[in-house]
Amino acid sequence: MKKGISAVLLAYKEEENLRLLIPKIKEMLEKTGEESEIVVIDGPTAMDNSAAVCSELGARYFHQEKAGFAEAFRMGIREAKYRTFLILDADFSHDPARIPALYERFVEKRADVVIGSRYVKGGVTKDSLPSRMMSFVLNSVYGVTLGIKAADLSTDYRIYRTVRLKKVEGRLKCRNYDVLQEVLLFLKQDKQREGRRFKVEELPIVFEKRKYGESKRQLLKFIVSYMKSVIYLLGERMRFDAAQSGRSA
């Protein structure tokens, strides 16, 4: 793959945000000194003029084939053409100004994943109190489930190695936001198969409330999905660990 950064935005009815966000992301990508692209994945059916905005601002625009966050994420992986895969929210909750620092950490530490974290020292979240409480519980549970030491496992402000994502994309089964934990587990397991350590770095960010539009998350559906995925991912980890133990015995 070509050296550079693919910045991926998963957008659904985000026309107003994209008009302001894409130029800011471009500005920050230029500061990295790398060749780059912006890839926008919209819902299966156009609900606004996001396509025209992307065309005007030089972003690559696609409609996902099936509905759901996870399908949009998978399509973003398939369409990315550069070695580094950057993903952030399309509603301004993630400040693009942190992109150069995240990329610098990614390169300097030779990390597998760098997370823009709300919960490390210096990180801030302006989300509602119920959301913060739920997030704390989810991150605690997922830390144990995945066996990954990171404070913020539920955010999607991340940088990955694109080639690694493309290797696991076809194995991803989760349909909602829990794909963010599933992908970490599979990336970790691939490194373990190679006898290498999965390296996660975190950098503090300020998580803002969305600029325009309304949140698409349905709280009850969100909670039920995560409860199911904890059981599924724990089973995947146990099967993998058992297989690895059998090989080393």
URKACOR-V884689 format. One record per residue. N is the residue number from 1. RES is the residue in one letter. PHI is phi in whole degrees, 0 to 359 (none if undefined). PSI is psi in degrees with one decimal (999 if undefined). OMEGA is omega as a letter, one per 40 degrees, with the letter a starting at -180 (* if undefined). Layout:
n:res:phi:psi:omega
N:RES:PHI:PSI:OMEGA
N:RES:PHI:PSI:OMEGA
This chain:
n:res:phi:psi:omega
1:M:none:154.8:i
2:K:287:143.6:i
3:K:291:133.0:a
4:G:154:-173.6:a
5:I:236:127.3:i
6:S:260:112.3:i
7:A:265:118.3:a
8:V:249:130.4:i
9:L:240:126.5:i
10:L:262:110.7:a
11:A:236:139.7:i
12:Y:217:110.6:a
13:K:57:53.5:a
14:E:240:27.7:a
15:E:308:-49.4:a
16:E:296:-40.9:i
17:N:292:-42.8:a
18:L:299:-36.4:a
19:R:300:-34.6:i
20:L:267:-33.0:a
21:L:284:-42.5:a
22:I:302:-46.6:i
23:P:299:-35.2:i
24:K:291:-40.1:i
25:I:295:-42.4:i
26:K:302:-44.4:a
27:E:300:-43.8:a
28:M:288:-35.8:i
29:L:297:-38.5:i
30:E:299:-32.5:a
31:K:291:-20.3:i
32:T:285:-18.3:a
33:G:78:7.9:a
34:E:257:152.3:i
35:E:297:146.9:a
36:S:206:168.9:i
37:E:213:158.0:i
38:I:242:125.2:a
39:V:245:123.3:i
40:V:249:123.7:i
41:I:253:115.2:a
42:D:259:172.1:i
43:G:295:173.0:a
44:P:300:-30.2:a
45:T:235:133.7:i
46:A:295:129.4:i
47:M:247:-4.3:i
48:D:202:-160.5:a
49:N:260:32.3:a
50:S:301:-36.7:a
51:A:299:-44.0:a
52:A:293:-38.9:i
53:V:297:-44.7:i
54:C:296:-41.6:i
55:S:298:-42.7:a
56:E:296:-37.2:a
57:L:261:3.4:i
58:G:81:25.7:i
59:A:261:146.9:i
60:R:280:131.4:a
61:Y:238:133.8:a
62:F:221:150.2:i
63:H:263:130.5:i
64:Q:291:151.5:a
65:E:282:-33.1:i
66:K:233:155.9:a
67:A:286:158.1:i
68:G:115:149.0:a
69:F:300:-45.6:a
70:A:297:-39.3:i
71:E:294:-38.4:i
72:A:296:-40.5:i
73:F:297:-46.3:i
74:R:298:-40.2:i
75:M:294:-38.2:i
76:G:301:-40.1:i
77:I:297:-45.0:a
78:R:296:-34.8:a
79:E:273:-17.2:a
80:A:295:135.1:a
81:K:245:-4.6:i
82:Y:252:163.4:a
83:R:293:-29.5:a
84:T:254:131.5:a
85:F:248:112.8:i
86:L:251:131.1:i
87:I:230:140.1:i
88:L:208:162.1:a
89:D:293:151.5:a
90:A:264:13.9:a
91:D:244:13.6:i
92:F:75:9.4:i
93:S:288:-22.3:i
94:H:252:122.0:a
95:D:283:118.3:i
96:P:299:-19.7:a
97:A:299:-18.4:a
98:R:275:-6.4:a
99:I:303:-50.1:a
100:P:301:-39.7:a
101:A:291:-40.3:i
102:L:297:-43.0:a
103:Y:292:-40.0:i
104:E:300:-43.7:i
105:R:297:-41.4:i
106:F:302:-44.5:a
107:V:286:-48.1:a
108:E:297:-41.5:a
109:K:269:-4.1:a
110:R:51:47.1:a
111:A:282:155.7:i
112:D:279:-36.1:i
113:V:215:137.2:i
114:V:243:129.1:a
115:I:250:129.9:i
116:G:281:104.5:a
117:S:256:135.5:i
118:R:278:-16.8:a
119:Y:243:6.2:i
120:V:268:169.0:a
121:K:304:127.3:a
122:G:96:-14.5:i
123:G:279:149.3:a
124:V:220:141.2:i
125:T:236:134.0:i
126:K:255:19.4:i
127:D:290:167.7:a
128:S:291:159.7:a
129:L:300:-47.0:i
130:P:302:-39.5:i
131:S:294:-39.1:i
132:R:295:-41.0:i
133:M:295:-44.3:i
134:M:296:-40.0:i
135:S:297:-40.6:i
136:F:299:-44.5:i
137:V:295:-46.3:a
138:L:299:-44.6:a
139:N:294:-35.5:i
140:S:294:-46.0:a
141:V:295:-44.3:a
142:Y:290:-29.8:i
143:G:300:-42.9:i
144:V:289:-43.8:a
145:T:299:-44.4:a
146:L:273:-20.8:a
147:G:69:34.1:a
148:I:242:126.1:a
149:K:271:97.4:i
150:A:206:144.6:a
151:A:281:-29.3:a
152:D:232:89.6:a
153:L:264:-1.3:a
154:S:250:2.6:i
155:T:269:156.0:i
156:D:247:18.7:i
157:Y:274:94.3:a
158:R:215:158.0:i
159:I:238:131.2:a
160:Y:234:173.0:i
161:R:269:118.5:a
162:T:301:-42.1:a
163:V:298:-34.2:i
164:R:292:-41.7:i
165:L:297:-41.8:a
166:K:296:-28.9:i
167:K:288:-29.1:a
168:V:258:-11.5:a
169:E:307:-42.9:a
170:G:289:-13.7:i
171:R:265:-10.1:a
172:L:289:127.3:a
173:K:248:-24.0:a
174:C:296:148.9:a
175:R:254:-17.0:a
176:N:240:-150.3:a
177:Y:293:-17.3:i
178:D:293:-9.7:i
179:V:298:-23.2:i
180:L:292:-30.1:i
181:Q:274:-37.6:i
182:E:301:-43.6:a
183:V:294:-35.1:i
184:L:295:-41.0:i
185:L:298:-46.1:a
186:F:292:-37.3:i
187:L:295:-41.4:i
188:K:297:-44.4:a
189:Q:295:-37.3:i
190:D:298:-40.3:i
191:K:293:-37.6:i
192:Q:296:-37.2:i
193:R:300:-30.5:i
194:E:274:-1.1:a
195:G:73:27.4:a
196:R:237:156.3:a
197:R:275:138.1:i
198:F:276:116.5:a
199:K:255:116.8:i
200:V:247:130.3:i
201:E:244:148.3:i
202:E:234:142.8:i
203:L:229:134.0:a
204:P:294:141.0:i
205:I:227:166.6:i
206:V:255:119.1:i
207:F:269:113.6:a
208:E:265:162.5:i
209:K:285:151.0:a
210:R:303:149.6:a
211:K:280:-53.7:i
212:Y:232:158.7:i
213:G:81:-176.3:a
214:E:242:151.0:i
215:S:297:142.3:i
216:K:266:-2.5:a
217:R:282:133.0:i
218:Q:255:113.2:a
219:L:303:-48.6:a
220:L:297:-47.0:i
221:K:299:-38.3:i
222:F:298:-46.6:a
223:I:293:-46.3:a
224:V:300:-42.3:i
225:S:300:-43.1:a
226:Y:291:-35.9:i
227:M:298:-43.5:i
228:K:294:-40.1:a
229:S:289:-29.3:i
230:V:300:-44.5:i
231:I:295:-45.8:a
232:Y:298:-47.8:a
233:L:290:-34.9:i
234:L:296:-41.1:i
235:G:297:-41.5:i
236:E:298:-42.6:i
237:R:294:-41.9:a
238:M:295:-41.4:i
239:R:296:-41.8:i
240:F:295:-47.1:a
241:D:299:-39.2:i
242:A:294:-41.3:i
243:A:296:-41.3:i
244:Q:294:-39.1:i
245:S:295:-38.4:i
246:G:296:-36.7:i
247:R:291:-35.0:a
248:S:275:-9.9:a
249:A:287:999:*
